[in-house]
């Protein structure tokens, strides 16, 4: 993807990251590989979701984005997100790739790239 190797995140995938004290923002790039939407039976899309799992308390969805490159040609491009984290957050972040609206994992060839917590 743009001459850089992506991290495969075929739906369903969870990536759990520990939060360090003082972190306040997550930045990431994500998308779906071209073969997924160019296939004979293409993907119905994926949901990219970021959840905050605090040390104490309930899980919180910080970001959710449905990526549907067949229906939305702009979703064929690399997507970027900047997500503000809860103040003084302690716990973990769960980056999730979930199946699209039809709950199909066929051709759900998503990826993440340049994930950074600062």
C-alpha positions in Angstrom: 0.0 0.0 0.0 1.7 3.2 -1.2 5.0 1.3 -1.2 4.7 0.5 2.5 3.8 -2.8 4.0 0.5 -2.7 5.9 -0.4 -4.8 8.9 -3.0 -7.4 7.9 -6.3 -7.0 9.7 -8.7 -9.3 7.9 -12.1 -9.2 9.7 -12.4 -10.3 12.4 -9.1 -9.0 14.0 -8.4 -7.4 17.4 -5.2 -5.6 18.2 -4.8 -4.7 21.9 -2.4 -2.0 22.9 -1.5 -0.9 26.5 -1.8 2.8 27.3 1.1 4.5 28.9 0.6 7.4 31.4 0.3 10.8 29.7 -1.0 9.5 26.3 -3.7 11.6 24.8 -4.2 10.7 21.1 -4.2 7.8 18.7 -3.4 8.2 15.1 -3.7 5.5 12.5 -4.2 4.7 8.8 -6.4 1.9 7.5 -8.1 0.6 4.4 -9.0 -2.3 2.3 -6.7 -3.9 -0.2 -7.8 -3.4 -3.9 -8.3 -7.1 -4.5 -11.1 -7.1 -1.9 -13.3 -4.8 -3.8 -12.2 -5.9 -7.3 -13.0 -9.6 -6.7 -15.7 -11.4 -8.5 -17.6 -11.6 -5.2 -16.3 -8.4 -3.5 -16.3 -7.5 0.2 -19.4 -5.9 1.6 -17.0 -3.8 3.7 -15.6 -3.8 7.2 -16.1 -1.8 10.4 -13.0 -0.2 11.9 -13.5 0.4 15.6 -11.4 1.6 18.4 -12.5 0.8 22.0 -11.0 2.1 25.2 -10.9 -0.7 27.9 -10.2 1.1 31.2 -8.5 -0.5 34.1 -11.8 0.0 36.0 -15.2 0.6 34.5 -17.0 -0.1 31.2 -15.6 -0.3 27.7 -16.1 2.7 25.6 -16.2 3.0 21.8 -14.0 6.0 20.7 -14.2 5.5 17.0 -16.2 3.5 14.5 -16.1 3.8 10.7 -17.7 1.5 8.1 -15.5 1.2 5.1 -17.4 0.1 2.0 -15.2 0.4 -1.2 -17.8 -1.1 -3.5 -20.5 1.4 -2.5 -18.3 4.3 -1.7 -15.4 4.8 -4.2 -13.7 7.2 -1.8 -13.3 4.3 0.6 -10.9 2.7 -1.9 -8.2 5.2 -0.8 -6.1 5.1 2.4 -8.1 6.3 5.3 -6.7 8.3 8.3 -8.1 8.9 11.8 -7.0 10.9 14.8 -8.8 9.9 18.0 -8.6 11.8 21.3 -8.2 9.5 24.3 -10.0 10.1 27.6 -8.1 12.3 29.9 -5.7 10.4 32.2 -6.7 7.2 30.5 -5.3 4.0 32.1 -6.0 0.6 30.5 -5.9 -0.6 27.0 -7.0 0.3 23.5 -8.6 -2.4 21.3 -8.4 -1.8 17.6 -11.0 -4.0 15.9 -11.7 -4.9 12.3 -15.2 -6.4 12.2 -17.3 -7.8 9.3 -19.4 -5.4 7.2 -23.2 -5.0 7.2 -23.9 -8.5 5.8 -21.7 -10.0 8.5 -19.6 -11.6 5.7 -15.8 -12.1 6.1 -15.4 -12.9 2.4 -12.7 -10.6 0.9 -12.6 -8.6 4.1 -8.9 -7.8 3.4 -8.5 -4.8 5.7 -5.2 -3.4 7.0 -3.9 -0.9 9.5 -0.7 1.2 9.1 1.1 3.8 11.1 -0.7 3.2 14.3 0.8 5.5 17.0 -0.3 6.4 20.5 1.1 9.7 21.8 
